[in-house]
Amino acid sequence: MASDIILTNLRHKNALEKTAKLLAAAKDNISHETSPELAAFDIRDALDHLGDIAGETTNEDVLNRIFSNFCIGK
């Protein structure tokens, strides 16, 4: 059940929420028979957000957050 899912990382939660919204937008575009490119863009963006969670894509903001917690060179 979806209510049984626990996320301990806010970045993952935000990425999943964005993914869900983008997939809903893609579904709406398909059901309203708008240009297929619009649905494809939404799906591509959704995959990018999932890739952020899986580590398949790197986002400079994510890397900056990770390395901001390290003290290097002192």
C-alpha positions in Angstrom: 0.0 0.0 0.0 1.2 3.5 -0.8 0.5 4.6 2.8 3.0 2.0 4.1 5.9 3.7 2.2 8.4 5.6 4.4 10.9 8.0 2.9 13.8 9.2 5.0 15.2 11.6 2.5 13.4 14.8 1.7 15.1 15.0 -1.7 13.6 11.6 -2.6 10.2 12.6 -1.4 10.3 15.8 -3.5 11.5 13.9 -6.6 8.7 11.3 -6.2 6.1 14.0 -5.9 7.4 15.8 -9.0 7.4 12.5 -10.8 3.8 11.8 -9.9 2.7 15.3 -11.0 4.5 15.0 -14.3 3.0 11.5 -15.0 -0.4 12.9 -14.3 0.2 15.7 -16.7 1.3 13.2 -19.3 -1.8 11.2 -18.8 -4.0 14.3 -19.2 -2.2 15.2 -22.4 -2.7 11.8 -23.8 -6.4 11.6 -22.8 -7.1 15.1 -24.2 -5.3 14.1 -27.4 -2.9 17.0 -27.3 0.4 16.9 -29.1 2.2 13.7 -28.3 5.4 15.7 -27.7 3.9 17.4 -24.7 3.3 14.0 -23.0 6.8 12.9 -24.1 8.4 16.0 -22.4 6.5 15.2 -19.2 7.5 11.6 -19.2 11.2 12.5 -19.9 11.1 15.0 -17.0 9.6 12.3 -14.7 12.3 9.8 -15.7 14.9 12.5 -14.9 13.5 12.9 -11.4 13.5 9.1 -10.9 17.1 9.0 -12.1 18.0 11.6 -9.5 16.9 9.1 -6.8 18.5 6.1 -8.5 21.8 7.9 -9.0 21.6 7.7 -12.8 21.6 11.4 -13.3 23.6 14.1 -11.4 22.2 17.4 -10.7 24.6 20.2 -9.8 22.4 21.3 -6.9 22.5 17.8 -5.5 26.3 17.6 -5.8 26.6 21.0 -4.1 24.5 19.9 -1.2 26.5 16.7 -0.8 29.9 18.4 -0.8 28.8 21.4 1.3 28.9 19.1 4.3 32.6 18.2 3.7 35.6 20.2 4.8 38.4 19.6 2.3 41.9 20.9 2.4 42.3 22.0 6.0 
